[in-house]
Amino acid sequence: MMLPGSNRRIHSVHRHSGMAVAGLAADGRQIVARAKSEASNYQSVYGESIPVKELAERVASYVHLCTLYWWLRPFGCGVILGGYDRDGPQLYMVEPSGISYRYFGAAIGKGKQAAKTEIEKLKLSEMTCREGVLEVAKIIYKLHDEAKDKAFELEMSWVCDESKRQHQKVPDELLEEAKATARIALEEMDAD
C-alpha cells in the first residue's frame, strides 16, 4: 500500500554523518532536525564540521532534556548516529532516555536483541564496509518474521572511505546485491 521511499528511516545530518531512526517517525524527524541544527551551528561558529562524538553528546542532551520536565513528553524513538571525522569512523546510539554510547555495531528497534547477538558473531574490525553491508542485509532478512512482522523496505547508508567519508545511500547495485545475497542465505537456512 505504501509508496517505496515514503517512510524513510535514514537521514543525512551533515556531509559526514547520518542517523537511523527506530520508533515514532515524527519524533525521529524532530531529533534529526535538531541534529542538523547543531551541526550547522557548529560549522558556522568554528568553521569546521562537528566531530561525531560532539554531535552525539549534543543530541543526547537534547533527548535527555525532554525527560526532565513534566510538561514535556519523552521521545518515543531511539537513533543510531554514524559518522566519519578526524578520529575515523564512529557509531553512536542515543536512547530515548538521553544516554549515548559508542559501538562497533549496534541495533535498535523491535528485534534489537536478536540483531545484537548476530552482530556480535561478526568480526567487524576485519571487514570492509562493502562486506558489512552484505552481512547486515543477511541479519535483517534472517530476523524478519513474515508471519508476525509487516513488510519492510531495506534502506541502507554508509560513511566510509569508499563513499569519500561522506554520508550517502548505499549504491543501488550494491543494495540489490545485498538483497539477493540475503535472500539466498535465508533460503539455504530454511532448507537446513
C-alpha angles and dihedrals in degrees: 000000000000120000115245111261095018095107101048117180099177119073135179113237100179136343092279102034143052141178137225116205130205122183129025107017095209091054089048092054089051091054091046091051090052091048091051090050092050091048094050093044091052090048092052095046101041101024095232138080117280114257112248093238091053091048091050091050093049093048091047091051091052092049091047091051089066091060094056103067129056094223093058123078114223115243115269096214144063126219137207113212119199128180149146124234139146089299092057130246116345137183125199132179120209114199125206090257091062097254115140126195133176118234143179087220130001141178133202134181136043101336098032098128094053090044091050089053091053092045090053089059091060124088095228096174090060097046130095118228090251091055090046091056091054093048094047090051090052091051093049093049092044094053097043110101109203092197095057106020128066121243116282140203115225108232120178137173135175145198111203145118090278090060090046089253090294126126107250141154112266107262113267095241091054091045091052090047090051092050092049093047091048093050091049091049090049092051091049090050091049091049091057 
